[in-house]
């Protein structure tokens, strides 16, 4: 079901882009011609006029546990700059984290803990014992448009993103020879992420609105402070904490809607 959802989302993005490409579009007049009637010479001059800002957000990003607000500024005919800020929280589609963890099994280093005589595997995508809290997200992305249409058309864009994720997870009852969660005793977890991505997508301009789709891939570098449970030398359960850094392959897809200011 998870892979089917991702495929359907990608198809919806491409379908929206194809529909917008088929309509009869009138490109905005980007040149203003000023004619001199003889004060100096008879040569015409052209002044390039660039658009203002586009304020945009993604109506589906909350599914993956984040909600940004972004501003895009046209720099010239083929380049724009987009920057954003937002919040992170518990994803509605927790299976997305599990899917990425499966993809990254070979890519990541060992997660075996040295704290315990017998380590218990920790599933950091288990939201039955874990609750997401509010974190922050910041991003910047220069966007290169292939057809030199400024804001409009197909583009490729490197994306630099920093985000924090925070959680509260149930501790286990200590001093017993089995693992039992205590919902009244919570432990704090946090992750600091640096994403280096490349997005490929397309954007369409309407009189006041914009519609955009994108797909992307890249690497996420994470600094983690997570729960670590296991058994001591007496084979009694205990709570611990481990700090580690890792890197993961990351896939992204989505749509954005915007308002031209």
SVG drawing of the C-alpha trace seen along z (x, -y; Angstrom):
<svg xmlns="http://www.w3.org/2000/svg" viewBox="-6 -66 36 78">
<polyline fill="none" stroke="black" stroke-width="0.4" points="0.0,0.0 2.8,-2.4 4.5,-2.0 1.2,-2.2 0.5,-5.6 3.9,-7.0 3.4,-5.8 -0.1,-7.4 1.3,-10.6 4.0,-10.8 1.4,-10.1 -0.8,-12.9 2.1,-15.3 2.9,-14.4 -0.7,-14.5 -1.2,-18.0 1.9,-19.2 0.7,-17.7 -2.7,-19.3 -1.2,-22.7 1.2,-22.3 -1.7,-21.6 -3.6,-24.8 -3.1,-27.9 -0.8,-29.9 0.1,-33.5 3.5,-34.2 3.8,-37.4 5.3,-40.3 8.8,-40.4 10.0,-43.4 9.0,-47.0 10.0,-48.9 10.8,-52.6 11.1,-54.6 13.0,-57.9 11.5,-60.3 14.6,-62.3 15.9,-63.9 19.1,-61.8 18.8,-59.2 16.3,-56.9 17.4,-53.7 14.8,-51.9 15.7,-50.7 14.5,-47.6 14.1,-47.2 13.6,-43.8 10.8,-43.6 11.0,-40.8 8.1,-39.5 7.7,-39.9 7.5,-37.1 5.6,-33.8 4.4,-32.7 3.8,-28.9 3.3,-25.8 2.8,-22.1 -0.7,-20.7 0.6,-17.2 3.9,-17.6 2.1,-17.2 1.7,-13.5 5.5,-13.2 5.8,-15.2 6.7,-18.7 4.9,-21.9 7.0,-24.6 6.1,-28.1 8.4,-29.2 9.1,-32.4 10.4,-32.4 12.1,-35.4 12.9,-35.5 16.5,-36.6 16.6,-36.6 15.1,-34.8 16.5,-31.4 17.2,-31.6 15.1,-32.0 15.9,-31.7 13.6,-30.0 13.9,-30.0 11.6,-28.6 10.9,-28.0 8.5,-25.7 7.8,-23.1 8.3,-19.4 6.1,-16.9 5.0,-13.3 4.4,-12.0 0.9,-10.8 2.3,-8.2 4.8,-6.6 5.3,-3.7 7.3,-6.2 10.1,-6.2 10.0,-2.4 10.3,-2.2 13.3,-4.5 14.9,-2.4 14.5,0.7 16.2,-1.0 19.0,-2.2 19.8,1.1 23.0,1.6 23.8,-2.1 23.9,-2.8 26.6,-1.6 26.0,0.8 23.4,-0.2 24.5,2.4 24.8,0.7 27.8,1.3 25.9,0.1 24.3,3.4 25.4,7.0 22.4,8.0 21.2,5.2 17.5,5.0 17.0,3.6 15.4,0.2 12.8,-0.6 12.9,-4.4 9.9,-4.4 7.6,-2.8 5.1,-5.5 3.0,-3.2 5.5,-4.0 6.7,-7.4 5.1,-10.8 6.4,-13.5 6.9,-17.0 7.3,-20.3 10.7,-21.0 12.0,-23.6 12.9,-23.5 14.8,-26.0 15.7,-25.6 17.2,-27.4 17.2,-26.4 18.4,-28.1 16.2,-26.9 17.4,-26.7 14.6,-26.9 15.4,-25.1 13.3,-27.3 14.5,-30.7 11.0,-31.5 11.9,-32.6 9.3,-31.2 7.6,-29.0 8.4,-25.6 10.6,-22.7 13.5,-23.2 16.2,-21.5 17.2,-22.7 19.8,-21.8 18.1,-22.0 19.9,-22.7 17.7,-22.0 18.3,-22.0 15.7,-20.6 15.2,-19.3 12.9,-16.5 11.8,-15.9 10.1,-13.0 9.0,-11.6 9.2,-7.8 8.0,-5.5 10.7,-4.1 10.8,-0.4 10.4,0.7 13.8,1.3 15.0,4.2 12.7,6.9 13.8,9.7 11.5,8.6 10.7,5.5 7.5,3.7 6.8,0.1 5.7,-2.5 3.5,-5.1 3.9,-7.4 7.7,-7.6 8.9,-9.4 12.3,-10.0 13.3,-12.8 14.8,-12.2 16.1,-14.6 17.5,-14.6 19.3,-17.3 19.2,-16.8 21.1,-18.3 19.6,-17.4 21.5,-17.8 19.0,-17.1 18.3,-17.7 14.8,-18.4 13.4,-18.0 10.0,-19.5 7.8,-21.9 5.9,-25.1 2.9,-26.7 1.8,-30.3 -1.9,-31.4 -3.2,-35.0 -2.6,-35.0 -1.8,-31.4 0.9,-28.9 1.0,-25.1 4.2,-23.0 5.2,-19.4 8.6,-17.9 10.5,-14.7 13.9,-14.5 16.7,-12.4 19.7,-13.1 21.5,-12.4 20.4,-13.2 23.2,-13.6 21.8,-13.2 23.0,-13.8 20.9,-11.6 20.1,-11.4 17.9,-8.4 16.6,-5.9 18.7,-2.7 17.1,0.2 18.6,3.5 19.6,6.0 22.5,5.7 24.8,8.6 22.0,9.8 19.6,9.9 17.5,7.1 15.9,4.5 17.1,0.9 16.9,-2.4 19.8,-4.2 20.6,-6.8 22.9,-6.7 24.2,-9.5 25.3,-8.7 25.7,-10.2 24.5,-8.6 23.7,-9.3 20.7,-8.0 19.6,-8.0 16.4,-10.1 13.5,-10.2 11.0,-13.0 8.0,-13.9 5.2,-16.4 3.3,-19.4 3.2,-23.1 0.6,-25.7 1.4,-29.4 0.1,-32.9 1.8,-35.6 2.4,-38.7"/>
</svg>
